[in-house]
Amino acid sequence: MQPSESTVAVPPAVEATRWIAVVSLLGLIVVQLAWHLWLPERPSLWAVKALPLCVPLAGLLKRQMYTYRWTSLLVWLYFLDGVMRVGEGAFAVLEIALSLLLFVACALHVRIRLRNAKP
């Protein structure tokens, strides 16, 4: 079976950073929802903080370079939220760790793709 012309070989590092970014983004969404809806005594409206994280998910899955770029900026808001609330427990630390992982994955994804791009 001949590969079609539209099939492009994707370097393994690009695929790895893509999946790390997607998994860490999904992790951040779950942390936000768990932190504000399921675990507190009273659910909080602060759960809407998970909505902006849902926007880049489709772009990350479709490998859209622009989405990786702006997601690497958006994630700093969640990092700062985790830093400001670090005294509240493990969810803040988890939010910080997932934010940093998402930033590094997005930055490496963009860097590897630009390095491998044809002039």
C-alpha positions in Angstrom: 0.0 0.0 0.0 1.5 3.3 -1.1 1.4 6.2 1.4 -0.7 9.1 0.1 1.0 12.4 -0.8 -0.8 14.2 2.0 0.7 11.9 4.6 3.6 13.7 6.3 6.1 11.9 8.5 5.8 13.5 12.0 9.0 13.3 14.1 8.5 11.3 17.3 9.5 14.3 19.4 6.7 16.4 17.9 4.1 13.6 18.7 5.5 13.2 22.2 5.2 16.9 23.0 1.8 17.0 21.4 0.5 14.2 23.7 2.2 15.6 26.8 0.5 19.0 26.1 -2.9 17.4 25.5 -2.7 15.2 28.7 -1.5 18.1 30.9 -4.3 20.3 29.5 -6.9 17.6 30.3 -5.3 17.2 33.7 -5.7 21.0 34.4 -9.3 20.8 33.4 -10.0 17.9 35.7 -8.1 19.6 38.6 -10.2 22.8 38.1 -13.5 20.9 38.1 -12.5 18.7 41.0 -11.3 21.6 43.1 -14.4 23.7 42.6 -17.2 21.3 42.0 -16.7 17.8 43.5 -14.5 18.2 46.5 -15.7 21.3 48.4 -18.6 21.2 50.8 -20.5 23.6 48.5 -19.8 23.7 44.7 -18.4 27.0 43.6 -18.9 29.1 40.5 -15.1 29.3 40.3 -15.4 26.1 38.2 -15.9 28.4 35.2 -12.1 28.7 35.3 -12.0 25.4 33.4 -13.9 26.8 30.4 -10.9 28.7 28.9 -8.9 25.5 29.1 -11.4 23.7 26.8 -10.9 26.2 24.0 -7.4 25.1 22.9 -8.1 21.4 23.1 -9.2 21.0 19.5 -6.3 23.1 18.2 -3.8 21.0 20.1 -5.2 17.8 18.7 -5.2 19.2 15.2 -1.5 20.3 15.6 -2.3 24.0 14.9 0.9 25.9 15.6 -0.9 29.1 16.6 -2.8 27.3 19.3 0.4 25.9 20.9 1.7 29.5 20.9 -1.2 31.2 22.7 -1.8 28.2 25.0 1.8 28.6 26.3 0.8 32.2 27.3 -2.7 31.3 28.7 -1.3 28.6 31.0 0.6 31.2 33.0 -2.7 32.5 34.5 -3.3 29.0 35.9 0.3 28.8 37.2 -0.2 32.1 39.0 -3.5 30.9 40.4 -1.8 27.9 41.8 1.1 29.9 43.3 -1.3 32.3 45.0 -3.4 29.4 46.5 -0.5 27.1 47.3 -1.4 27.1 51.0 -4.8 25.5 50.2 -3.4 22.1 49.6 -2.4 19.5 47.0 -4.6 20.8 44.2 -2.7 24.1 44.1 0.6 22.2 43.8 -0.9 19.9 41.1 -2.1 23.0 39.2 1.4 24.5 39.3 3.0 21.2 38.1 0.5 20.7 35.3 0.8 24.3 34.2 4.6 24.1 34.0 4.4 20.8 32.1 1.9 22.2 29.6 4.1 25.3 29.1 7.2 23.2 28.5 5.4 20.8 26.1 3.9 23.7 24.1 7.3 25.5 23.9 9.2 22.4 22.9 6.5 21.5 20.3 6.8 24.9 18.6 10.5 24.9 18.8 10.9 21.4 17.3 8.4 22.1 14.5 10.1 25.4 13.6 13.5 23.6 13.5 12.2 20.9 11.3 10.2 23.2 9.0 11.4 23.5 5.4 12.6 27.0 4.4 
